[in-house]
Amino acid sequence: MKPSSLLTASAIYLALIGILLQVDPIASVGLDANASAVLITNIRVPLSLLLAIAVINWFARKSDASSARDAIFLGNTVAFAFVAIGDFVASVMSGGDSSSLVFSGIALLFAIAFFVVGRANMSTVTK
């Protein structure tokens, strides 16, 4: 897979998930309909980072190999790996939503793809 394809796919995925979570955080995160406005805001703030990462991936998709692009691939690998772990834990814990297992699988595939593609396309620039 080409780096540009992976960055484009992840940018679109993260943007769609980020928008969904911003538009309807109560249903998306599984909150009670009577959740406080403060709680909803506290959830929206960290979830807005998905949109920021989507923008970074979108603008990096046509970049040449560099240490900056290497950092983007490493950051995406770590982020998707932790999301996969978190979604897996959320799916297996008591009262957890089994649909989290699907998102865990998607995140795991992205983490593996970023690791493999990033490693194969590492820049050769050393300073």
C-alpha positions, 0 to 999 in steps of 0.5 A: 500500500502506498503511504498516500493511500493509507494517509487518505483512508485514515484521514477520511475515517478519522474525519467521519468518526470525529464528526459523528462523535461531535454531532451526537456524542450521547448516542455515539459514546453511549451516555444516558440521555440526561447526561450533563452538559459539562460531561458532554463538553468534557467528552467532546474536547478530547474527541476533537483531536480526531479531527486534528489528526485527520487534517494532519493526515490529509495534508501529509498524504502527498508529502515526500519521505522525511523525518516529519512524515516518519513522525506522522506514521509513528504517531498514527501507529501508536494512536490507532494501537491504543484506540484498538486496545481501548475499544477492545476493553470497552467491548469485553467489560461488563455492560460493554457494547459489542460494536466496539469490537468492530471499531477495535478491529478497524483500529488494529488494522490501521495500526498494523498498516501504519507500522508496515507502510511507515517502516517500508517508507522510512526516510533515509535522512539522518542528522 
